[in-house]
Amino acid sequence: MRTQQHKAIALLLVFWLALGRGGGAVLADTGSSSTSSGPLGIASEFNLFVHGDLTMTNSDTEGRAAVGGNASFENYRINSHSVHRGKEALAVGGNLTFTNGQINGGDAVYGDTFSGSGIGIPDGTLRQGSVIDFDQARSELYQLTGHYASLPTNGDVETNPGHSDIVLKGTDPVLNVFQVDKDLGEIRLDVPADSTVIINIYGTNRTMDSGDYLNFNAKKVLFNFPETTDLEILNVDVKGSLLAPYAAVKTTYSHIDGTLVADTITGHIETRHFPFEPELPPSEPSLENPVPSLESDPAPSLEPSPEPSLDSNPVSSLEPNPGPSQGPFPGPFEDEEIIIIEDNEIPVGNPNEGITDIEVPAGNPNDKNDFEEPPSLIEREAPEQEEEINVITDDQKTPPGTPTEGSSSQVPLSKLPQTGETSRALFYLSGFILIAIGIALGFAKKRKS
């Protein structure tokens, strides 16, 4: 389970990097970069990030704010901690209305019109322009909420019937993922210290009501609302970032220690600069290293090994005189003389030299129990793979005098009959008889001379 979690968050980080390379398009007139490779995409650089309209009064945000539609602020302070000084502290895609407030740490940029009074911008200017592609940002945040929702759940949720409080228990030291299908009140977190916590809250209408958030590390916690369209945050001090890109958020004098992402926002809320900074798992092996190809280490061939050559086999070859082929067996010998080739020629002076362990059975040559194969003359090992054997019936035999296709004067040993103990016995026996005849002729010639 832990390995799956680590792989999931590692792949998700790759996704964030991809968003950072292509997301949050910036026009050339600004000279500043508003792209981000953070865990919330471009929204990672802001305390407030809204796709549509925003209306906010009597509060402040410690970090930067971005509004894709129209923005209205009254008695409000933006970027009070001067986060990312030198970048746009406030970016509005539509109309900006600002009455009585201050913007710190950078410029205030609006897309269409500006109206207001009593506004101070000590670290920048008020200007018209476009610095964020909000349509692209919206699409990327939709993907992000879906990715967080797809992470496997590995934590337990304990509820108290009749009460809104819940206990979230997890044991993974890196990543704990929970699934909640109810409104949120008091929440107690029971997970290893510094582990990342993803809380996926389901339901189209959800409320975060008054209650304590116990044992929370705000920078390690994300409340993800992948399907919520209406979200109320009522008199609560939320510890963690909120990702609700589909939701129309209504607030009443609440606080959020983290980033708030929504479709629209109306009300009174203070957002504090606690950016979502998940703990990363150990690095996974690079996917750029390919899986070893089977071609680099080919499997053993299933083709049968080449037939052994008579030249490499130290067994003497019997070369018959030309004559009609009798199938796989040699034809008759014309002069009744044995021709022994290669290095195994038997000296005439000592006919027994070079031949060992050869016994000519005196019994029935067809009785396999009276015959032993001579291991010193022909050593035959069982082939590693079975060879296909063609069985020739009586009506398929080659008529006498008909040359066999591909026949030659020397027949490889592996082509000799391989079936039946009787056939092998007859073959070897006939060979021994021929050798004995040759030896006898040798003695006869010696006596004549």
Protein Blocks (a to p, Z undefined) as FASTA:
>chain_A
ZZmmmmmmmmmmmmmmmmmmmgoiacfklopafbdfbfnljmlmpfbdcfbdcddehiad
fbdcddfbdcddehiaehklopaihiafbdcfbdcddehiadehiacddfkbccdehiac
fkbccddddfbdfklmmmmmmmmmmmmmmpccfbdcdddehiabdcdddfbfkbccdddd
bdcddddddddehiacddddedjbdcddedddehiafklcccddfkbcbdcdehiacedd
dddfkbccddehiadedddddfbdcdjddddddddddddddddddfklccddfklmccdd
fbdcddddfklpccdcddddddddehjadcddfklpacdehjlbccfklmmgoiahiacd
fbdfklmklpccdfklpccdddfbdcddddddfklpccehiacehiafbdcfklpcfehj
klmmmmmmmmmmmmmmmmmmmmmmmmmZZ
